[in-house]
Amino acid sequence: MEVKNKSASIILSAVLLLGLTACTEEKKTAAPPPPPEVEVAEVIQKDVPVFSEWVASMDGMVNATILAQVQGYLIKQNYKEGDFVKKGAMLFEIDPRPFQAALDEARAAMAKQQAVLQTSQSNLKRILPLAAANAVSQRDKDNAIGSVQSAEAQVLAAQAQVRKAELDLGFTKISSPIDGIAGAAKAQMGDLVGTPQARELTTVSTVNPIKVYVPISEREYLQAVDTSKPGQKPDAEKTTFDLILADGSTWPQKGTFSFADRQVESQTGTIRVAILFPNPANLLRPGQFAKVRALMKTEKGAILVPQRAVGELQGSYQVAAVDAENTVRIRGVTVGERIGNLWIIREGLKPGDRVVAEGTQKVSNGVKVTPKPYAPRS
């Protein structure tokens, strides 16, 4: 019995030893994992247009704030809010009766002073011959001359009062100084207007062309004016601009440069530039936001790679280049403008190079990869 048990133990030990040996041999002969699959894009070289785009706000070409010049009660509004009005069109009327009364009073005061002047002049005509014959004193002559001069001054003052009263009466009829879109009224019928708290009545804006303001950086401004050619027109004056509206549509009319503001805003480091866009149907209105895009230059022979191929690390940019042996080499690059889903590379790559565009997280410097053609995602 003991001989049988010993034989069984020997057989079991042999089987276990053979199993362990087989496992060890299997581990030694297991194949290494295959190189990771990545999508690789070849560097593109071609001429590309470089556009700049800015967020913009619209404003009227001219914005006329309509104020009440005299104090009185508003009795009529002669325009429909939001309508186009012509220059000289009547917008509001203030009760003219107090001003008509003031004008009548001023005219009466002027007539009285004219009568005083006429009497003084007649008196002087009688005194002058007597003074020549020494029939009156020099003092009487001087008094007569002074009376005429004083009366003439009083007539001039009365005439000024009449003109002022006429102006005040004219100010009761408030008209538009420009062609444009009239805004909402800020006073209602019966309101007392012309006070410091209620002077503004509405605003009229000329919107064809409409003025579009864009803030550009100092660098963009200096590039546009080209300081190396001080006598020449800025490039911006020869550039046409596209207007992209809030719904994504592009305005059919092209814009032209109008002017650059006189100073750079210290808080933002930008300078405001005005661009004019034709607005024949007055559809665009002040206060709208949009984007302005312009072709700034054409980059000749630009080196381009997909944006997904470029990684950023602490302000530096790098790509995973793949050499002829399908080995990854991490390279630092200098980037330029972004063109759609591509990125201009100024330094670090050359035509014919290949870069990892999908799967960059799987690779590191010196790693072998299995490259596949890059398929851009929509």
Residue pairs with C-beta under 8 A, 6 or more apart in sequence:
34 370
35 326
35 367
35 368
35 369
35 370
36 359
36 362
36 363
36 367
36 369
36 370
37 359
37 369
37 370
37 372
38 322
38 356
38 358
38 359
38 360
38 362
38 363
38 369
38 370
38 371
38 372
39 356
39 357
39 358
39 359
39 371
39 372
39 373
39 374
39 375
40 322
40 354
40 355
40 356
40 357
40 369
40 371
40 372
40 373
40 374
41 305
41 306
41 309
41 354
41 355
41 357
41 373
41 374
42 352
42 353
42 354
43 303
43 304
43 305
43 345
43 349
43 350
43 351
43 352
43 353
43 354
43 355
44 303
44 304
44 305
44 342
45 301
45 302
45 303
45 304
45 351
46 301
46 302
46 304
47 298
47 299
47 300
47 301
47 302
48 298
48 299
48 302
48 304
48 339
48 342
48 344
49 295
49 297
49 298
49 299
49 339
50 295
50 296
50 297
50 298
50 299
50 337
50 339
50 344
51 293
51 294
51 295
51 296
52 220
52 293
52 294
52 296
53 244
53 291
53 292
53 293
54 214
54 215
54 216
54 291
54 292
55 214
55 215
55 289
55 290
55 291
56 212
56 213
56 214
56 243
56 275
56 289
56 290
56 291
56 292
57 212
57 213
57 287
57 288
57 289
57 290
58 210
58 211
58 212
58 213
58 284
58 285
58 286
58 287
58 288
58 289
58 290
59 210
59 211
59 212
59 213
59 286
59 287
60 180
60 181
60 205
60 206
60 207
60 210
60 211
60 286
61 205
61 206
61 207
61 208
61 209
61 210
61 211
61 276
62 178
62 180
62 205
62 206
63 203
63 204
63 205
63 206
63 286
64 176
64 177
64 178
64 180
64 203
64 204
64 205
65 200
65 203
66 91
66 92
66 174
66 176
66 200
66 201
66 202
66 203
66 204
67 199
67 200
67 201
68 92
68 94
68 171
68 174
68 187
68 193
68 194
68 198
68 199
68 201
69 168
69 171
69 174
69 194
70 94
70 99
70 168
70 171
70 172
70 194
71 192
71 193
71 194
71 195
72 94
72 95
72 98
72 99
72 172
72 192
72 193
72 194
73 94
73 95
73 190
73 191
73 192
73 193
74 92
74 93
74 94
74 95
74 187
74 188
74 189
74 190
74 191
74 192
74 193
75 93
75 94
75 95
75 189
75 190
76 92
76 93
76 189
77 91
77 92
77 185
77 189
78 89
78 90
78 91
78 92
78 93
79 85
79 89
79 90
79 91
79 182
80 182
81 182
81 183
81 184
81 185
81 202
82 181
82 182
82 183
82 184
83 181
83 182
84 179
84 180
84 181
84 182
84 282
85 91
85 176
85 179
85 180
85 181
85 182
85 204
86 176
86 179
87 176
87 177
87 178
87 179
88 175
88 176
89 175
89 176
90 173
90 174
90 175
91 174
91 175
91 176
91 182
91 201
91 202
91 204
92 173
92 174
92 185
92 187
92 201
93 172
93 173
93 174
94 171
94 172
94 173
94 174
94 193
94 194
95 172
96 169
96 172
96 173
99 165
99 168
99 169
99 171
99 172
100 169
102 165
102 168
102 169
103 162
103 165
103 166
103 168
103 169
105 165
106 158
106 161
106 162
106 164
106 165
107 162
107 165
109 158
109 161
110 155
110 158
110 159
110 161
110 162
112 158
113 151
113 154
113 155
113 157
113 158
114 155
114 158
116 151
116 154
117 148
117 151
117 152
117 154
117 155
119 151
120 144
120 147
120 148
120 150
120 151
121 148
121 151
123 144
123 147
124 144
124 145
124 147
124 148
127 136
127 140
127 141
127 144
128 141
128 144
130 136
131 138
131 140
131 141
174 201
176 182
176 204
177 204
178 204
178 206
179 206
180 204
180 205
180 206
180 207
181 204
181 205
181 207
181 282
181 285
182 202
182 203
182 204
183 202
183 203
183 204
183 205
184 202
185 201
185 202
186 200
186 201
186 202
187 193
187 198
187 201
191 198
192 198
193 199
193 201
205 285
205 286
207 279
207 282
207 284
207 285
207 286
208 278
208 279
208 280
208 282
209 276
209 277
209 278
209 279
210 276
210 277
210 279
210 284
210 285
210 286
211 258
211 274
211 275
211 276
212 243
212 255
212 274
212 275
212 276
212 277
212 290
212 292
213 272
213 273
213 274
213 275
214 272
214 273
214 275
214 292
215 265
215 268
215 270
215 271
215 272
215 273
216 224
216 270
216 271
216 273
217 269
217 270
218 264
218 269
218 270
218 271
221 260
221 264
221 271
221 273
223 296
224 234
224 235
224 236
224 296
225 234
225 235
225 236
226 232
226 234
226 235
234 257
235 296
236 257
236 260
236 273
237 257
239 257
239 294
239 295
239 296
240 254
240 255
240 256
240 294
240 295
241 254
241 255
241 256
241 257
241 275
241 277
241 292
241 293
241 294
242 250
242 251
242 254
242 255
242 292
242 293
242 294
243 250
243 251
243 253
243 255
243 277
243 290
243 291
243 292
244 250
244 251
244 290
244 291
244 292
244 293
245 251
245 288
245 290
246 288
246 289
246 290
251 277
251 284
251 290
253 277
253 278
253 279
253 280
254 277
255 275
255 276
255 277
255 292
256 275
256 276
257 273
257 274
257 275
258 273
258 274
258 275
258 276
259 273
259 274
260 271
260 272
260 273
260 274
261 271
261 272
261 273
261 274
263 271
264 270
264 271
265 271
265 272
275 292
277 284
299 336
299 337
299 344
302 336
302 339
302 344
303 344
303 345
303 346
303 349
303 350
303 351
304 339
304 342
304 343
304 344
304 345
305 319
305 342
305 343
305 345
305 349
305 355
305 357
306 341
306 342
306 343
306 355
306 357
306 374
306 376
307 338
307 341
307 342
307 343
308 341
308 357
308 358
308 360
309 319
309 320
309 343
309 355
309 356
309 357
309 360
310 317
310 318
310 319
310 333
310 335
310 343
310 345
311 317
311 318
311 319
311 320
311 360
316 332
317 332
317 333
317 334
317 335
318 330
318 331
318 332
318 333
319 330
319 331
319 333
319 345
319 348
319 349
319 355
319 356
320 328
320 329
320 330
320 331
320 355
320 356
320 360
320 363
321 328
321 329
321 330
321 331
321 349
321 353
321 354
321 355
321 356
322 328
322 329
322 354
322 355
322 356
322 369
322 371
323 329
325 368
326 368
326 369
326 370
326 371
327 366
327 367
327 368
327 369
328 356
328 363
328 364
328 365
328 366
328 367
328 368
328 369
329 365
329 366
330 364
330 365
331 348
331 349
332 348
333 345
333 346
333 347
333 348
333 349
334 345
334 346
334 347
334 348
335 343
335 344
335 345
335 346
336 343
336 344
336 345
336 346
337 343
337 344
338 344
341 376
349 355
354 371
356 363
356 369
357 374
358 374
359 369
362 369
363 369
